[in-house]
Amino acid sequence: MLQKPYLMVPGPTAVPERVLQAMHRPVINHRGPQYEALFRDVSDRLKTVFKTKQDVLTYPAAGTGMMEAAVVNILSPGDHVLVVSIGVFGDRFAEIAAKFGAVVEKLDFAWGEAAAPRVLAERLAGDKEGRIKAVFLTHNETSTGVTNDVQALAAACKGHPALVVVDAVSSLGAMDLAMDEWGLDVVITGSQKALMLPPGLGFMALSERAWAACAQSTMPKFYWDAQAVKKALAKGQNPYTPPVSLLFGLAEALRLIEEEGLDNIFARHRTLRAALRAGVRAMGLGLLADDKVASPGVTAVLPPTGIEAKKIQKTMRERFGITLAGGQKKLENQIFRIGHLGYVAQTDILVTLAALEMTLALLGHKVELGAGVRAAQEILMEG
Ligand SMILES: Cc1ncc(COP(=O)(O)O)c(C=O)c1O
C-alpha cells in the first residue's frame, strides 16, 4: 500500500518545503559579495534565536563537532571540568573533554530525570579554590526526553568562576534559551533539529568570558578555531568553504521562525508534547520522563510488557511509513522515542498516535482504537 514517509525522530527532522526549495539554487562563490551579504544577514538573525548580542559562529559540522569545538576552544589540557550528565549526550561531553586531556568529574543523574540545581550548587560550593574551569550542561537530553532547567542550573553556577557550557543541539529553536540573560558562556547547536534544516551546519556563541578563555586556551585546534571563525565572520566569510546551499536554506528557515515567532513556536512544542503524552497514556503505555521535566521536543515511551520497543518501531516503519527512534545505550530496546521538534504540526501527532494504536493492536496489545487519538484531540482543540 502507498505510504507517506513521516520522519518522527528527534533529528534529523522533517525539512519544510520552503526550505528545500530555497536550497535548489545554483551554488555561488563563497568569497563573493552575494555570499557575504547572505552570511552577514543569517549570522545576525541567528542572534535573535540564541537571545544574545554575541557573534553566532557557523561551522560546517554535526552537533558532536560543535561539542568538540566548545571543548577545544575554551580549555587547556589538565583543566578540571564538571560534566553534568543525565544521559547519552551528557556522557558524550565528558568523553570528548577527557579525550582532549581535561580532568573530568561527572555529576550523574538517573536517566529519565533532570539535573538538580541544588546538587550542582553544592558541588561548586565545595570547590573553594575555583579549580573547576567549566561546567557542561545538556539543555534537552534527547536520549531520555528530559529537559534540564538550564536557567536554574546556570544560576547555581553563579558566584563560581567556571564557564557554563550548554549543549542546545536539540533545544534551541524549540524551547526557550536566553543566552545572555541566563548567563550562559558557550551555547552550541546544530541545524538538523528545531532549526528545520538538513544536517550539516553547527552553531556556537561565546560570552565575553568565554572569548577571554579562548585567548588562553592551548588545546590543539585548526578547523574548530573560534577565533579564526570570528575573524572571517567580520569579513562576512568563513575560514574555509562553507556549505553554501545549506546557508540558502538557513535564510529561509530563519524567515519561517520569524514569521511564526519564537514564543508561538515554544507554545506549539508544549502543546504537541501535552497532546502526545495524553495520547500515549490513553493507550495504556508508560512514559520515561515525569511531566515536570518532560521535553517539548522528544518523548520517550515505555513499550507494553511483552512487546519489544524495536518491534513497535519496525511495524510503524514498515506498515505505516512512520519512523520513530529507538533507545540508546542502556535504554536500547527499553524505550522508543517520538520526535516532535521543528517542523511538526498537530496533524503529525494525530497520524503518529493513530498508527501507534493500530501497531499495538496488530502486535497483540489490548488497546481501544481511537482512545489515544481522542485524548490528543481534546488537548489540541483547547489550544
Ligand atoms: C543533545 C544532543 N547533543 C548532541 C548531539 C549530537 O549531534 P550530531 O548527531 O549532529 O553529532 C545530539 C544528536 O542527537 C543531541 O541530541
Ligand as a Chemical Component Dictionary entry (heavy atoms), coordinates in Angstrom:
data_LIG
# 
_chem_comp.id                   LIG 
_chem_comp.type                 NON-POLYMER 
_chem_comp.pdbx_formal_charge   0 
_chem_comp.three_letter_code    LIG 
# 
loop_
_chem_comp_atom.comp_id 
_chem_comp_atom.atom_id 
_chem_comp_atom.alt_atom_id 
_chem_comp_atom.type_symbol 
_chem_comp_atom.charge 
_chem_comp_atom.model_Cartn_x 
_chem_comp_atom.model_Cartn_y 
_chem_comp_atom.model_Cartn_z 
_chem_comp_atom.pdbx_ordinal 
LIG C1 C1 C 0 21.507 16.907 22.807 1  
LIG C2 C2 C 0 22.373 16.453 21.680 2  
LIG N1 N1 N 0 23.670 16.765 21.685 3  
LIG C3 C3 C 0 24.492 16.406 20.700 4  
LIG C4 C4 C 0 24.045 15.667 19.634 5  
LIG C5 C5 C 0 24.995 15.254 18.570 6  
LIG O1 O1 O 0 24.636 15.749 17.339 7  
LIG P1 P1 P 0 25.131 15.047 15.994 8  
LIG O2 O2 O 0 24.453 13.726 15.915 9  
LIG O3 O3 O 0 24.721 16.011 14.938 10 
LIG O4 O4 O 0 26.608 14.908 16.097 11 
LIG C6 C6 C 0 22.705 15.292 19.573 12 
LIG C7 C7 C 0 22.174 14.475 18.477 13 
LIG O5 O5 O 0 21.145 13.893 18.553 14 
LIG C8 C8 C 0 21.857 15.714 20.623 15 
LIG O6 O6 O 0 20.562 15.389 20.605 16 
# 
loop_
_chem_comp_bond.comp_id 
_chem_comp_bond.atom_id_1 
_chem_comp_bond.atom_id_2 
_chem_comp_bond.value_order 
_chem_comp_bond.pdbx_ordinal 
LIG C1 C2 SING 1  
LIG C2 N1 SING 2  
LIG C2 C8 DOUB 3  
LIG N1 C3 DOUB 4  
LIG C3 C4 SING 5  
LIG C4 C5 SING 6  
LIG C4 C6 DOUB 7  
LIG C5 O1 SING 8  
LIG O1 P1 SING 9  
LIG P1 O2 DOUB 10 
LIG P1 O3 SING 11 
LIG P1 O4 SING 12 
LIG C6 C7 SING 13 
LIG C6 C8 SING 14 
LIG C7 O5 DOUB 15 
LIG C8 O6 SING 16 
# 
